Amino acid sequence: MEVAVLLALAASFCTATSSVCQRLGARSLDAREPGVTGFDLMLVFRLARRPVWLLGFASMIAGFAFQVSALRFGPLALVQPVMAAELLFVFGYLALLTRFGGVRWLEWAAAVAMSAGLAVFLRAASPSGGQPHAPAALWWLAGLATLASVLLAVAAAGFGKHVSAARRAAWLGAATGISWGFVAAVIKEMSSHVGEGPGAVFTNWAVYVLMAAGAATMLLTSHAMTAGPLAASQPGFTLLDPIVAILLGTFLFGEHLQVGPADLAGEVGGLIVLAVGVSALSHSRLITSHGVALPPRTLRNVHHRELTRKTR
């Protein structure tokens, strides 16, 4: 289990790097370009022309490799909650970028609360057990339920001019979190075949579902990050991903959580503290000021380049 936790932390560090770089790329889009307020299948390709976004994509691949390894050694209900530490790493990145300037005590308290809530939940739940594969019938039920939930969230987001940016980002963030939880379950299924060689991996359905679901979720992520304030979308990213993964881990793979009265109280209390920490940290000025915080000189350079490009 210790190996799984360490690998999950490494995965969350890489995905945090990816998140910061991709947000930098997403925020450099001209708000008047198509696809920022509506769905645009070419959005990812336009983002890919930005080197910082490509660096984020490479970090995401590394995070994926660590996640696959973590899921080979530990249950989904353990690995995916640990990966919620991504937000803590993002906060650390942004604090370093600004040399800790203007970081308020409330933001540090939120980071501590998030860490404590996650630790309390995992200690109380003590996820364990589980089988490497799930029956096909359960996979169909899980897939259809996930698809229905994502479509409802996307529909709730709306794309008309009357819909506020915060509402759109919040619902797309929720859809993204649900999708990433399902993707993690598919990765768990695929990870059990990795040790058998490439032949076993590519003759199994999981790798192809992963490609399709991963591409769709990546598109959702890009739209959620460009739809509105990060403070609105981040809670969905951070909370719904592990919650959905825990539910799927118990439903699909038969993973076990402690269910004694004291354990349940600790799990609920830990999740509440975690949610409060995530919400407070998502409203950090480091994160909300410009999508990601940049040193003032960097911001001036970005604005100068954009102005020069528009006036040519």
Backbone bond lengths (Angstrom), bond angles and torsions (degrees), N, CA, C in turn:
res aa  C-N    CA-C-N  psi(-1)  N-CA   C-N-CA  omega(-1)  CA-C   N-CA-C  phi
1 M - - - 1.453 - - 1.530 111.39 -
2 E 1.349 116.31 -37.02 1.463 119.79 -179.90 1.523 110.89 -61.05
3 V 1.343 116.01 -39.38 1.465 120.26 178.86 1.525 110.19 -62.87
4 A 1.332 116.30 -42.22 1.456 120.62 179.95 1.523 110.71 -62.24
5 V 1.331 117.20 -40.63 1.464 120.67 180.00 1.520 110.73 -65.26
6 L 1.347 117.26 -44.37 1.464 120.68 179.90 1.528 111.36 -63.44
7 L 1.327 116.38 -42.20 1.462 120.00 178.69 1.529 110.82 -66.32
8 A 1.328 117.05 -37.39 1.465 120.57 178.14 1.524 110.62 -65.87
9 L 1.337 117.32 -38.48 1.468 120.25 176.99 1.526 110.78 -64.93
10 A 1.343 116.54 -40.25 1.465 120.16 176.87 1.529 110.09 -62.75
11 A 1.333 116.37 -40.29 1.464 120.37 178.35 1.523 110.92 -63.88
12 S 1.342 116.54 -42.06 1.469 119.39 -179.18 1.525 111.18 -67.86
13 F 1.334 117.79 -33.25 1.463 120.80 176.12 1.533 110.18 -63.91
14 C 1.326 116.46 -44.19 1.468 119.83 179.53 1.523 111.44 -66.21
15 T 1.327 117.01 -40.77 1.463 118.67 -179.87 1.531 110.90 -69.93
16 A 1.344 116.99 -29.52 1.466 119.43 174.51 1.524 110.23 -65.34
17 T 1.333 116.36 -42.71 1.464 120.59 175.82 1.525 110.04 -59.29
18 S 1.333 115.40 -44.22 1.459 120.50 178.16 1.520 111.18 -61.31
19 S 1.332 115.98 -43.35 1.462 120.59 -178.02 1.523 111.65 -61.77
20 V 1.334 117.21 -46.12 1.462 120.84 -179.70 1.527 110.37 -62.34
21 C 1.337 116.19 -46.89 1.472 119.69 -178.27 1.527 111.48 -65.34
22 Q 1.330 117.23 -40.87 1.456 119.52 -178.43 1.518 111.32 -71.15
23 R 1.322 117.13 -32.39 1.463 118.82 175.85 1.528 110.82 -67.38
24 L 1.326 115.83 -38.47 1.460 118.88 175.60 1.525 110.24 -59.52
25 G 1.339 116.00 -43.51 1.456 119.80 178.55 1.515 112.45 -66.27
26 A 1.350 116.39 -41.62 1.466 120.38 -178.75 1.520 111.52 -66.84
27 R 1.336 117.18 -38.64 1.464 120.56 -178.00 1.519 112.24 -72.23
28 S 1.345 116.93 -16.26 1.464 119.12 179.43 1.525 111.86 -83.10
29 L 1.349 117.07 -4.98 1.459 119.58 176.93 1.523 110.30 -67.25
30 D 1.281 116.73 142.46 1.459 121.14 172.45 1.523 107.85 -69.50
31 A 1.319 116.90 125.01 1.462 120.72 -176.97 1.521 112.49 -60.65
32 R 1.329 116.87 -16.42 1.458 119.19 -179.29 1.512 112.41 -90.40
33 E 1.341 117.69 -4.78 1.454 119.54 179.44 1.513 109.40 -71.03
34 P 1.339 118.81 149.90 1.461 120.82 177.82 1.517 110.00 -66.12
35 G 1.316 115.11 148.08 1.458 119.36 177.29 1.499 113.25 102.45
36 V 1.345 119.14 -13.96 1.453 120.58 -179.46 1.516 110.64 -79.35
37 T 1.340 118.23 -35.27 1.455 121.01 179.22 1.515 112.38 -106.05
38 G 1.296 119.36 -4.95 1.449 122.29 177.29 1.507 110.18 -139.62
39 F 1.327 116.38 174.49 1.455 119.66 -178.25 1.525 109.96 -76.88
40 D 1.308 116.63 132.72 1.455 122.64 -177.90 1.522 107.52 -140.53
41 L 1.324 116.58 113.83 1.461 120.89 -177.51 1.523 111.96 -66.05
42 M 1.328 117.88 -17.85 1.461 121.24 -178.82 1.532 112.05 -91.16
43 L 1.331 117.92 0.35 1.461 119.98 -175.99 1.523 111.69 -58.44
44 V 1.334 117.85 -45.38 1.455 121.04 -178.30 1.521 110.81 -61.20
45 F 1.339 116.89 -38.30 1.468 119.94 -179.05 1.532 111.03 -70.05
46 R 1.323 117.44 -33.55 1.460 119.34 176.84 1.525 110.61 -70.80
47 L 1.319 116.09 -37.22 1.466 119.36 176.03 1.526 111.28 -65.74
48 A 1.339 116.39 -34.03 1.463 120.89 -176.88 1.527 112.75 -66.11
49 R 1.316 118.62 -11.69 1.467 121.00 176.45 1.525 111.27 -79.70
50 R 1.322 117.50 -4.37 1.462 121.82 -179.72 1.525 109.16 -101.69
51 P 1.344 118.59 119.98 1.468 121.65 -175.57 1.531 113.60 -56.21
52 V 1.333 117.07 -38.41 1.458 118.91 -178.18 1.530 110.19 -65.52
53 W 1.328 116.91 -34.02 1.464 120.09 177.36 1.531 110.22 -68.46
54 L 1.326 117.18 -37.09 1.465 120.53 177.74 1.527 111.20 -66.03
55 L 1.340 116.86 -37.73 1.461 120.10 174.85 1.525 109.89 -60.60
56 G 1.311 115.98 -41.30 1.461 119.82 176.81 1.516 111.75 -62.76
57 F 1.324 116.33 -38.03 1.463 119.96 178.85 1.530 110.92 -64.27
58 A 1.347 117.20 -41.02 1.467 121.08 177.75 1.533 110.80 -63.24
59 S 1.324 116.22 -40.33 1.467 120.04 177.85 1.522 110.76 -64.91
60 M 1.321 116.39 -35.52 1.457 120.28 177.68 1.528 111.16 -63.60
61 I 1.333 117.25 -38.63 1.466 120.82 177.50 1.525 110.55 -63.76
62 A 1.340 116.44 -43.02 1.461 120.02 177.44 1.524 110.81 -62.32
63 G 1.334 116.45 -41.96 1.454 120.29 177.15 1.518 111.69 -60.71
64 F 1.324 116.03 -38.92 1.464 120.72 178.04 1.528 111.22 -61.48
65 A 1.336 116.42 -43.45 1.461 120.54 179.86 1.526 110.78 -61.75
66 F 1.323 117.14 -43.61 1.466 120.24 177.64 1.529 110.76 -65.10
67 Q 1.317 116.81 -37.58 1.465 119.75 -179.22 1.526 111.13 -65.81
68 V 1.326 116.79 -43.15 1.470 120.29 177.05 1.520 110.07 -58.14
69 S 1.335 116.43 -45.08 1.462 120.49 179.66 1.528 111.23 -63.07
70 A 1.339 116.47 -41.91 1.472 119.91 179.83 1.520 111.20 -62.22
71 L 1.327 117.03 -40.49 1.464 120.53 -177.94 1.523 112.41 -72.73
72 R 1.315 117.38 -17.02 1.467 119.49 173.21 1.521 111.45 -74.05
73 F 1.340 116.41 -26.46 1.460 120.58 -175.73 1.528 113.99 -103.70
74 G 1.311 118.11 -13.02 1.457 119.62 -175.81 1.511 112.16 -146.72
75 P 1.344 117.48 162.68 1.467 121.16 179.99 1.514 112.46 -70.46
76 L 1.316 115.63 155.09 1.453 122.64 179.08 1.531 111.18 -59.00
77 A 1.344 116.16 -37.43 1.466 121.16 -178.34 1.522 112.45 -69.95
78 L 1.317 118.25 -11.53 1.465 122.10 174.33 1.528 111.07 -98.32
79 V 1.316 116.33 -48.00 1.461 121.18 -172.86 1.521 112.07 -65.83
80 Q 1.337 117.21 -46.32 1.463 118.87 -172.69 1.530 112.92 -69.18
81 P 1.340 119.62 -39.40 1.471 117.45 173.65 1.528 113.25 -61.03
82 V 1.346 117.70 -38.21 1.464 119.80 178.26 1.523 110.40 -60.74
83 M 1.328 116.35 -34.72 1.459 119.71 -178.97 1.523 112.94 -70.54
84 A 1.349 117.14 -8.95 1.467 119.60 172.70 1.527 111.01 -65.25
85 A 1.346 116.62 -14.60 1.468 120.53 176.59 1.525 111.75 -63.97
86 E 1.328 117.50 -7.00 1.469 120.71 177.22 1.526 111.42 -52.42
87 L 1.351 116.77 -42.44 1.461 119.81 -178.46 1.522 111.29 -62.80
88 L 1.332 117.11 -35.76 1.463 120.65 177.63 1.526 110.49 -65.08
89 F 1.316 116.61 -41.09 1.467 119.94 178.06 1.526 110.60 -66.81
90 V 1.342 117.21 -38.80 1.469 120.19 176.85 1.521 109.87 -60.30
91 F 1.329 116.53 -45.68 1.465 121.38 178.63 1.531 110.02 -59.39
92 G 1.326 116.64 -42.88 1.461 120.20 178.34 1.517 112.24 -62.87
93 Y 1.332 116.41 -42.03 1.464 120.88 177.17 1.525 110.72 -57.56
94 L 1.331 115.29 -49.27 1.457 119.71 -175.74 1.517 111.76 -67.91
95 A 1.335 116.59 -35.05 1.464 119.66 176.53 1.530 110.28 -64.10
96 L 1.330 116.45 -39.34 1.464 119.70 177.85 1.522 111.50 -67.66
97 L 1.351 116.56 -39.71 1.462 119.99 -179.89 1.527 111.82 -60.40
98 T 1.314 115.86 -32.54 1.463 120.08 179.69 1.520 112.11 -99.63
99 R 1.353 115.95 8.48 1.461 121.72 -179.63 1.529 111.24 55.61
100 F 1.333 114.41 38.45 1.466 123.32 176.56 1.530 112.19 62.57
101 G 1.314 116.18 16.76 1.457 119.03 179.43 1.520 111.78 -75.66
102 G 1.309 117.16 127.86 1.459 121.69 177.10 1.512 115.32 77.66
103 V 1.345 118.31 8.38 1.464 120.08 177.32 1.529 108.17 -75.60
104 R 1.329 116.83 119.54 1.452 121.37 -175.63 1.522 111.24 -86.94
105 W 1.337 114.97 159.40 1.469 119.49 -179.82 1.522 111.45 -62.08
106 L 1.351 116.57 -31.21 1.461 119.82 179.79 1.530 111.22 -64.11
107 E 1.319 116.45 -34.44 1.467 120.16 178.63 1.524 110.89 -69.54
108 W 1.350 116.06 -40.15 1.462 118.44 175.18 1.524 110.45 -64.30
109 A 1.334 117.05 -39.76 1.469 120.85 178.88 1.524 110.84 -63.11
110 A 1.338 116.79 -38.28 1.463 120.70 178.20 1.529 110.74 -64.30
111 A 1.334 116.43 -41.11 1.464 120.19 178.28 1.522 111.07 -63.58
112 V 1.332 116.42 -41.78 1.466 120.73 178.04 1.530 110.23 -64.77
113 A 1.344 116.62 -43.21 1.460 120.80 179.99 1.528 111.11 -62.27
114 M 1.318 115.57 -41.46 1.455 119.23 179.25 1.525 111.06 -63.26
115 S 1.328 116.64 -44.44 1.464 121.19 179.12 1.529 110.80 -63.13
116 A 1.345 116.17 -44.14 1.462 120.66 -178.42 1.527 110.64 -66.09
117 G 1.328 116.82 -43.70 1.461 120.02 179.99 1.509 112.08 -61.33
118 L 1.336 116.39 -42.06 1.460 120.72 178.90 1.528 110.75 -64.28
119 A 1.343 116.14 -43.44 1.465 120.41 -179.30 1.530 111.38 -65.10
120 V 1.336 116.62 -42.41 1.467 120.51 179.57 1.522 110.87 -63.95
121 F 1.330 116.35 -44.21 1.465 119.59 179.64 1.533 111.25 -60.23
122 L 1.330 116.24 -49.60 1.464 119.47 -177.44 1.531 111.39 -64.85
123 R 1.330 116.31 -37.12 1.467 119.89 178.07 1.521 111.02 -64.86
124 A 1.330 116.84 -42.81 1.461 120.71 -178.61 1.530 111.66 -73.02
125 A 1.324 116.84 -40.95 1.467 120.28 -176.66 1.516 112.23 -75.89
126 S 1.332 117.54 -36.43 1.476 123.38 -178.00 1.524 111.41 42.31
127 P 1.346 118.55 61.85 1.475 120.38 -177.87 1.532 111.36 -57.40
128 S 1.314 115.10 139.42 1.470 119.28 -178.14 1.522 109.66 -157.93
129 G 1.335 114.37 171.74 1.456 120.95 174.07 1.511 113.05 69.38
130 G 1.312 113.75 -157.37 1.459 119.96 -179.85 1.513 112.38 102.68
131 Q 1.312 115.68 155.79 1.459 122.61 178.64 1.527 109.60 -104.58
132 P 1.325 117.48 155.41 1.469 119.32 -176.40 1.525 113.91 -73.08
133 H 1.328 117.87 -23.67 1.469 121.37 -176.74 1.520 109.91 -128.20
134 A 1.320 114.93 155.57 1.468 120.86 176.91 1.518 109.10 -118.42
135 P 1.335 117.62 147.53 1.472 120.72 178.57 1.521 112.00 -61.51
136 A 1.306 116.49 149.99 1.466 121.91 -177.59 1.525 111.48 -59.14
137 A 1.341 117.35 -39.63 1.463 120.36 -178.40 1.525 111.01 -61.27
138 L 1.332 116.95 -40.47 1.461 120.26 179.13 1.525 110.77 -67.80
139 W 1.328 117.13 -36.69 1.461 120.40 178.33 1.531 110.78 -63.96
140 W 1.329 117.05 -40.88 1.465 119.41 178.17 1.527 110.69 -62.32
141 L 1.330 116.65 -44.64 1.466 120.42 179.20 1.533 110.66 -61.60
142 A 1.334 115.95 -45.77 1.466 120.15 -178.98 1.520 110.84 -64.78
143 G 1.323 117.45 -41.96 1.457 120.89 -179.57 1.516 112.47 -64.70
144 L 1.320 116.69 -44.02 1.463 120.08 -179.60 1.527 111.21 -67.59
145 A 1.342 116.97 -40.39 1.464 120.60 178.61 1.524 110.71 -64.14
146 T 1.331 116.28 -40.75 1.469 120.06 178.51 1.515 111.16 -65.51
147 L 1.332 116.66 -45.14 1.461 120.86 -179.81 1.522 110.77 -60.59
148 A 1.336 116.78 -43.55 1.458 120.33 179.82 1.529 110.76 -63.07
149 S 1.325 117.20 -41.71 1.463 121.22 -179.83 1.527 111.13 -64.55
150 V 1.323 116.46 -42.96 1.470 120.84 -179.80 1.524 110.50 -65.30
151 L 1.325 117.30 -44.09 1.463 120.48 -179.54 1.531 111.23 -64.08
152 L 1.330 117.31 -38.10 1.462 120.52 177.22 1.533 110.67 -63.84
153 A 1.337 116.10 -41.76 1.469 119.79 179.79 1.524 110.90 -66.44
154 V 1.330 117.15 -41.62 1.471 120.55 178.47 1.531 110.38 -64.66
155 A 1.341 116.29 -40.68 1.466 119.78 178.20 1.525 110.85 -64.21
156 A 1.336 116.57 -38.79 1.464 120.69 179.04 1.526 111.13 -66.26
157 A 1.343 116.38 -29.47 1.466 120.16 179.83 1.517 110.93 -63.64
158 G 1.335 116.01 -41.10 1.455 119.29 -179.41 1.522 111.03 65.62
159 F 1.332 116.70 162.09 1.459 120.14 179.85 1.531 112.35 -139.97
160 G 1.321 116.01 18.29 1.456 119.20 176.50 1.518 111.53 -83.27
161 K 1.314 116.20 167.67 1.457 120.63 -178.58 1.523 112.38 -68.38
162 H 1.351 116.60 -21.31 1.455 119.77 -177.66 1.524 112.63 -79.19
163 V 1.330 117.42 -11.63 1.462 121.61 -178.12 1.526 109.01 -84.20
164 S 1.327 116.94 129.91 1.464 119.94 -179.35 1.519 110.36 -69.97
165 A 1.326 116.00 151.27 1.465 121.20 179.94 1.525 110.71 -63.18
166 A 1.337 117.16 -37.10 1.461 120.33 -179.39 1.522 111.29 -64.97
167 R 1.330 116.63 -43.28 1.463 119.76 178.97 1.525 110.61 -64.30
168 R 1.330 116.06 -44.91 1.464 119.44 -179.98 1.526 110.89 -60.10
169 A 1.329 116.72 -44.84 1.459 120.15 -179.11 1.528 111.47 -66.25
170 A 1.336 117.01 -38.54 1.464 120.33 -179.09 1.516 111.44 -63.92
171 W 1.317 116.92 -46.24 1.465 119.39 -178.76 1.529 111.81 -70.45
172 L 1.333 116.88 -37.63 1.466 118.56 176.29 1.527 110.76 -68.13
173 G 1.336 116.80 -34.49 1.459 119.73 174.46 1.518 111.53 -63.27
174 A 1.337 117.06 -39.46 1.461 121.05 177.20 1.530 110.65 -64.59
175 A 1.332 116.21 -44.83 1.468 120.10 178.36 1.523 110.73 -60.68
176 T 1.329 116.22 -40.13 1.459 121.08 179.64 1.522 111.26 -65.80
177 G 1.338 117.20 -44.49 1.457 120.37 179.13 1.522 112.19 -60.69
178 I 1.334 116.16 -43.79 1.473 120.35 177.56 1.527 110.01 -60.82
179 S 1.326 115.95 -43.81 1.466 120.29 -178.29 1.519 111.67 -63.54
180 W 1.362 116.74 -43.41 1.457 119.08 179.89 1.530 111.52 -65.38
181 G 1.337 117.40 -32.55 1.462 119.51 175.84 1.517 111.70 -63.15
182 F 1.343 116.44 -40.95 1.462 120.30 177.55 1.523 111.03 -68.35
183 V 1.333 116.15 -41.79 1.470 119.93 177.80 1.529 110.31 -58.44
184 A 1.329 117.46 -40.18 1.464 120.70 178.46 1.523 111.27 -61.48
185 A 1.336 116.72 -38.22 1.463 119.85 177.92 1.528 111.04 -65.08
186 V 1.330 116.97 -40.04 1.461 120.66 177.65 1.526 110.27 -65.21
187 I 1.331 116.67 -39.52 1.465 120.62 176.85 1.527 110.10 -61.42
188 K 1.329 116.60 -40.14 1.461 120.79 177.86 1.529 110.57 -59.08
189 E 1.317 116.77 -44.62 1.466 121.12 178.07 1.529 110.26 -62.17
190 M 1.328 116.68 -45.37 1.462 120.80 -178.21 1.525 111.88 -67.36
191 S 1.340 116.91 -35.52 1.468 120.43 -175.00 1.524 112.94 -61.37
192 S 1.332 116.55 -26.28 1.466 119.34 -179.51 1.524 112.45 -70.26
193 H 1.337 117.23 -13.51 1.472 121.14 -179.67 1.525 112.71 -101.89
194 V 1.334 116.58 -8.66 1.464 119.80 -174.61 1.522 111.58 -59.84
195 G 1.316 116.91 -41.96 1.462 120.43 -178.51 1.514 113.94 -67.32
196 E 1.327 118.14 -12.76 1.463 122.05 -178.25 1.522 112.45 -90.43
197 G 1.335 116.67 -2.73 1.453 120.00 177.35 1.518 112.91 101.89
198 P 1.350 116.16 166.54 1.474 121.22 -177.41 1.522 113.53 -58.37
199 G 1.343 116.38 -34.92 1.464 119.20 -179.30 1.506 111.99 -59.81
200 A 1.335 115.99 -44.88 1.468 119.88 -179.65 1.514 111.39 -66.76
201 V 1.338 116.89 -35.58 1.464 120.67 -179.06 1.522 110.72 -67.55
202 F 1.336 116.65 -47.52 1.462 119.96 -172.37 1.528 113.72 -85.16
203 T 1.316 118.06 -2.95 1.463 120.10 171.59 1.524 111.00 -100.92
204 N 1.328 116.61 3.71 1.457 121.55 178.19 1.522 109.44 -101.64
205 W 1.323 117.09 144.66 1.462 121.96 -177.08 1.521 112.96 -63.45
206 A 1.328 117.44 -27.85 1.464 120.61 -170.21 1.526 112.57 -59.96
207 V 1.340 117.49 -38.53 1.461 119.67 -176.01 1.530 111.00 -65.69
208 Y 1.334 117.52 -32.98 1.459 120.29 -178.61 1.532 111.25 -79.55
209 V 1.319 116.61 -36.13 1.465 119.33 173.34 1.519 109.51 -65.24
210 L 1.331 115.98 -37.91 1.463 120.14 178.41 1.529 111.09 -61.74
211 M 1.329 117.35 -42.93 1.469 120.40 179.07 1.526 110.84 -60.56
212 A 1.326 116.08 -46.51 1.461 119.78 -177.52 1.525 111.34 -69.39
213 A 1.332 116.43 -49.42 1.467 120.24 -178.18 1.525 110.61 -66.59
214 G 1.345 117.18 -38.11 1.460 120.43 179.28 1.517 112.05 -64.92
215 A 1.339 116.99 -41.68 1.467 120.33 178.68 1.522 110.78 -64.47
216 A 1.336 116.78 -43.27 1.466 120.23 179.34 1.526 111.10 -64.66
217 T 1.329 116.40 -39.63 1.462 120.21 -179.48 1.522 111.01 -69.88
218 M 1.319 116.70 -36.11 1.461 119.93 176.68 1.530 110.56 -63.22
219 L 1.337 116.36 -38.64 1.460 120.52 177.07 1.527 110.40 -64.70
220 L 1.345 116.63 -42.22 1.460 121.17 176.93 1.526 111.04 -60.98
221 T 1.339 116.05 -42.69 1.460 120.67 -179.85 1.519 110.98 -60.51
222 S 1.326 116.90 -45.46 1.464 121.12 -179.87 1.521 111.14 -60.62
223 H 1.325 117.11 -42.18 1.455 120.34 179.76 1.521 111.78 -70.49
224 A 1.336 117.32 -37.65 1.462 119.69 179.24 1.522 110.78 -63.53
225 M 1.346 116.95 -37.60 1.460 120.43 -177.82 1.524 112.49 -74.90
226 T 1.317 117.30 -23.79 1.467 119.76 -179.48 1.526 112.42 -101.40
227 A 1.336 117.75 -5.27 1.463 121.20 -174.26 1.511 113.56 -78.26
228 G 1.335 116.86 -29.20 1.455 119.56 -175.37 1.512 111.12 -177.23
229 P 1.334 117.14 -163.36 1.469 120.82 -176.29 1.520 112.39 -63.24
230 L 1.315 115.05 139.33 1.458 121.14 -179.53 1.520 111.61 -62.29
231 A 1.335 117.30 -31.37 1.463 120.71 179.00 1.521 111.44 -59.79
232 A 1.326 117.32 -25.68 1.459 121.18 179.49 1.525 112.10 -82.34
233 S 1.332 117.16 -38.54 1.464 120.01 -175.58 1.524 113.75 -87.60
234 Q 1.335 117.98 -27.57 1.462 121.14 -173.61 1.530 114.47 -60.64
235 P 1.348 120.20 -42.60 1.472 118.33 178.64 1.530 113.27 -57.33
236 G 1.323 116.93 -37.98 1.464 119.66 177.44 1.511 111.59 -63.97
237 F 1.347 116.47 -43.52 1.462 120.77 176.76 1.524 110.85 -56.20
238 T 1.337 115.45 -50.42 1.458 121.07 -166.79 1.520 113.39 -81.50
239 L 1.332 117.88 -36.14 1.464 120.44 -173.91 1.528 113.66 -92.20
240 L 1.323 117.13 -44.54 1.458 119.00 -173.96 1.526 112.77 -73.11
241 D 1.314 117.52 -30.13 1.468 120.55 176.82 1.528 111.21 -56.30
242 P 1.349 120.60 -58.53 1.461 118.91 -179.49 1.523 113.72 -68.24
243 I 1.341 117.85 -33.84 1.467 119.31 179.86 1.528 110.81 -63.38
244 V 1.332 116.49 -46.60 1.469 120.50 177.93 1.529 110.19 -63.83
245 A 1.333 116.91 -40.26 1.473 120.28 179.61 1.532 111.15 -63.49
246 I 1.328 117.03 -40.14 1.470 120.28 177.83 1.525 110.49 -62.83
247 L 1.331 116.33 -45.35 1.465 120.26 179.35 1.529 111.00 -61.61
248 L 1.325 116.04 -43.56 1.466 119.37 179.72 1.525 111.74 -70.14
249 G 1.340 116.23 -33.32 1.459 118.91 177.85 1.521 111.72 -62.40
250 T 1.322 117.22 -41.06 1.465 120.16 178.89 1.530 111.44 -75.58
251 F 1.338 116.74 -39.10 1.459 120.76 -177.17 1.528 112.43 -72.34
252 L 1.327 116.40 -45.38 1.465 120.33 -174.73 1.523 113.19 -86.49
253 F 1.321 115.43 -47.26 1.472 119.30 -170.69 1.523 113.66 -104.30
254 G 1.319 117.52 0.31 1.463 120.10 177.77 1.518 113.60 66.60
255 E 1.338 117.31 30.85 1.466 119.89 178.30 1.524 109.69 -71.26
256 H 1.323 115.36 152.29 1.461 120.65 -172.61 1.525 111.20 -109.95
257 L 1.340 115.67 136.45 1.453 123.02 169.66 1.527 107.82 -118.08
258 Q 1.313 116.55 150.06 1.459 120.37 177.60 1.531 109.22 -68.15
259 V 1.340 115.54 136.91 1.469 119.72 -174.58 1.527 112.77 -124.16
260 G 1.326 118.20 13.32 1.460 120.29 175.05 1.517 110.66 -66.27
261 P 1.342 118.09 157.45 1.478 120.88 -178.95 1.522 113.17 -53.53
262 A 1.338 117.08 -46.31 1.467 119.90 179.79 1.526 110.96 -66.36
263 D 1.341 116.04 -37.70 1.469 120.02 179.22 1.524 111.20 -65.52
264 L 1.337 115.79 -45.11 1.465 119.60 179.49 1.518 111.38 -62.83
265 A 1.333 116.02 -39.18 1.467 119.45 177.70 1.524 110.45 -62.65
266 G 1.334 116.52 -42.20 1.459 120.31 178.23 1.516 111.94 -65.40
267 E 1.334 117.29 -39.16 1.458 120.71 -179.93 1.523 111.11 -65.69
268 V 1.331 116.34 -47.28 1.468 120.20 179.87 1.530 110.49 -64.68
269 G 1.340 115.92 -44.80 1.462 119.47 179.20 1.512 111.97 -62.14
270 G 1.333 116.26 -42.29 1.462 119.96 178.56 1.515 112.10 -62.65
271 L 1.342 117.08 -41.45 1.466 120.40 179.35 1.530 111.45 -66.21
272 I 1.339 115.94 -37.08 1.465 118.90 179.05 1.528 110.53 -65.27
273 V 1.331 116.28 -46.27 1.468 120.26 178.98 1.528 109.71 -63.34
274 L 1.328 116.44 -40.89 1.463 120.58 177.93 1.525 110.47 -60.54
275 A 1.332 116.81 -45.36 1.468 121.02 -179.04 1.528 111.15 -62.95
276 V 1.332 116.91 -41.70 1.461 120.48 178.44 1.525 110.35 -63.09
277 G 1.344 116.05 -43.79 1.460 120.10 178.90 1.514 112.20 -63.02
278 V 1.345 116.59 -42.63 1.465 120.73 179.36 1.522 110.68 -63.10
279 S 1.345 116.27 -45.59 1.462 119.90 -179.09 1.529 111.03 -61.93
280 A 1.329 116.53 -45.35 1.468 119.77 -178.90 1.525 111.45 -66.66
281 L 1.338 116.42 -41.73 1.456 119.60 -178.36 1.528 111.00 -69.32
282 S 1.331 116.62 -31.30 1.465 120.46 178.25 1.520 111.98 -66.45
283 H 1.348 116.12 -23.51 1.461 120.49 178.40 1.529 112.53 -93.98
284 S 1.322 116.31 7.40 1.454 120.03 177.57 1.524 110.25 -57.79
285 R 1.328 116.55 139.48 1.466 120.26 178.72 1.523 111.41 -61.92
286 L 1.335 117.11 -27.49 1.462 119.82 177.06 1.518 110.92 -59.72
287 I 1.336 115.59 -37.33 1.458 120.53 -174.72 1.516 111.86 -90.56
288 T 1.332 116.93 -36.77 1.466 119.53 -172.82 1.518 114.42 -86.00
289 S 1.346 117.98 -19.01 1.464 119.47 -173.73 1.514 112.65 -60.45
290 H 1.336 116.46 -49.96 1.466 119.79 -176.65 1.527 111.12 -138.43
291 G 1.334 117.51 28.79 1.453 119.53 -174.91 1.499 108.59 82.75
292 V 1.345 118.67 -52.75 1.459 123.71 163.33 1.508 105.18 -135.75
293 A 1.313 115.11 151.68 1.466 118.57 -178.83 1.509 109.92 -84.24
294 L 1.318 115.70 134.83 1.460 122.01 177.11 1.519 109.31 -123.24
295 P 1.314 118.03 150.02 1.456 119.65 173.29 1.528 110.11 -57.71
296 P 1.335 119.57 147.08 1.468 122.02 -177.37 1.522 113.75 -52.66
297 R 1.342 117.38 -39.85 1.469 119.52 -179.42 1.521 110.28 -62.33
298 T 1.336 116.42 -41.71 1.457 119.88 179.32 1.516 110.80 -63.42
299 L 1.341 116.43 -40.92 1.456 119.58 178.53 1.516 111.25 -61.98
300 R 1.317 117.81 -42.25 1.460 120.38 179.46 1.526 110.64 -62.61
301 N 1.331 116.47 -39.75 1.462 119.83 179.46 1.523 111.08 -64.48
302 V 1.341 116.74 -42.05 1.463 120.33 179.17 1.519 110.30 -62.60
303 H 1.356 116.94 -46.75 1.456 120.34 -179.83 1.531 111.48 -62.72
304 H 1.333 117.19 -38.55 1.462 120.58 179.32 1.519 110.79 -64.30
305 R 1.360 116.47 -43.42 1.473 119.36 179.92 1.528 110.81 -63.24
306 E 1.353 115.47 -42.37 1.458 119.21 -179.06 1.526 110.70 -64.24
307 L 1.343 116.80 -42.47 1.460 120.44 -179.78 1.516 110.65 -64.52
308 T 1.337 116.52 -41.52 1.469 120.24 179.40 1.516 110.75 -63.65
309 R 1.350 116.22 -41.70 1.464 119.77 -178.73 1.523 110.90 -64.83
310 K 1.352 117.51 -39.84 1.457 120.70 -176.76 1.518 113.21 -72.26
311 T 1.341 116.92 -25.51 1.463 120.03 -176.19 1.518 113.44 -95.21
312 R 1.313 116.37 0.29 1.470 118.18 178.95 1.528 110.46 -71.66
